Amino acid sequence: MPEPVVQGGLSRRNRTPVKTKLPESTRRIPAQGDVILIFIALSYVLLGILKARETVVVEPAVIASFSLAGMFFALSDLAKIGIRWTGRLIGSICLALYYAFLLASALCLIVVPLSYGSIGWLGSIIIPLGDISTFAGMGVIIGIIVINNIWRRSKPTDPAKIGTAGETYEA
């Protein structure tokens, strides 16, 4: 039954905004790239568990290449910090390094484990580099955490961006 309209006023229906549900087809789903990366990460965790239980045998050179990949991931984060902190020239260099480190990481995850046996010199240097990258990568990660904390504290805080527990967030 239609609601009577009061002269000069709005009907009850026009005064109350109605929030409609999004149709199923427009609900946000994760991007394919994000989903496949999550599954790749879970696969590496499973591989680690299988290796720990001695169900699979993973060559030391493969483990060393994964360690190198981790170090290059950490270095790409460090380069990303350099992009936002520095001027135009150094920022451009940091951007190039960012992509180079990500490329090196991808090579260490895919190409090196599959080809270290075929390329003689690669097999002889990958294990020592893997040992070095374990410690260097940990140092880079700790450095990134400290630099990010310093950067966050040095940013001026807007009272509107401070949460109830004192944490800051972007609007």
N, C-alpha and C positions, 0 to 999 in steps of 0.2 A: 504494500500500500504506500503510495507516495506521501511524503511528509509535506504538510502545508507550509508554504513559504510566508514568513512574516513580512509585512510591508517594510522595505528599507533594510532588511537584515538578510543574512545568509542562511540557507538551510543547514541543518545539522550535518548533512553529508558534505557540504562544501567547506565547513569550518574545520573538520577533522581530516588531516592528511592521512592517506592510506599507504602503507608500505606494502608493496607487492613482492611476492617471492620471485626470485630469479628463476627462469625456466631451467630445466636440467641441462639444456644444451649450452647455456652461458655460464655455468658454474666454473670457477677457476680450477684447472687441473695442472699438476706440475708439467713443465716442459719435458720433452723426450730426452734432451741432453742431461737434464738434472736427474731424471729417473735412471738412465743408463749409468751415470756416474755413481749414483748410490749403490746400484747393483754391482758395479765393478769394485767399489770399496768393500762391500760385503763379501765379494768373492775373494779378495785379498785377505780379509779376516778369516774366512773359512780355510784358505790355503795355509795361513799361519797355524791354525788349530790342527789341521791335518799334518803339518810338518812337526809340530810339537808332539803329536801322538805317534810319530814315525810311520804314518800311513802312506805318505808320499816322500820321495827323496827330491830335494831341491838342491841343485849344484851351488857351491859357494859363490861362483861368478854371478849367478842369477840373483842371489841375495845381495851381493855387492852392487849390482846394477840397480836394484830397488832402493838401496841406501843412497846411491847417487841421485836417483830420481827425487827422493825426499829432500835431499840437500838443495837440488835445483828448484823444487817447489818453494822451499823456504827463501831462497835467494830471489825468486820472483816476487814474493811478498815484500822483501826488503826494497826491491826496485820500485814496487808500487808506492811505498812510502816516499821514496825519492821523487816520484812524479808529483805528488801533492805538496811537497815541502819546498821545492826548489824553483829556480827561475826557468826561463824558456829553454836555454841551451842544455842545461843539466837535466831538466825535465824531459827533453827529447832523447837524451842519451839514456836516461833511466827507462823511458818507454821502450827503446830498442832493446835494452838489457832485459826488460820484463818479458818481451816476446822471445828473446834468445834463450832465457832460462826455462821458459815453458816448453820451447822446442826441445831443448836438451833433456828435460824431464820426460817428455813423451818418447824421445829416442831411447832413453835408459829403460823405460817401461816396456817398450815393444821391440825395437831393433836389436839392442844389445843382448837381451836374453836369448834371442833366436839366432844370433850370428856370432857370438863370441868364440864358438868352437871352429868356425870356418875362417875367421880372420885371426891369424896367428898372433899378431901384436896386441890385439884387443883382449884376448884371453889372458895374456901375461901381465897386463897393467890394470885390469878391471878389479881384481881382488884387493891390491894395495890401495887403489883409489876408493874402493868401497869402505875400507877401514878408516881412511882419512875423512871421508864424507860423513861417517857416522858422528864423529866428534865435531867436525866443522858445522854440520847441519844442526846439531844441538846448540852450538854456540850462536848460530844465526837465529834460531828460533827464540832463544832467550833474549838476544839483542832486539829482535822485532817486538817482543812483548814489552820490553822496557821503553823502546822508542815510541810505541803506540801509547803507553801510559803517559809519557812525557808530553806527547802531542795533545792528548785529550785534556790534560791538566792545564796546558798553556792556552787552550782556546777560551776566549771569554764566554762566560755562561750567561744566558738570558734567563731570568727568573721563570719565564713561561715554559722553558724547556727542562726544568728541574723536577724530577719525580718526587714522590712522597718519601722515598728512602734516601734521597740525595743524589741518585744517579741521574745522569744527563742523557737525553735522547734527542734525535733529530725530529723536527716537526714535519 
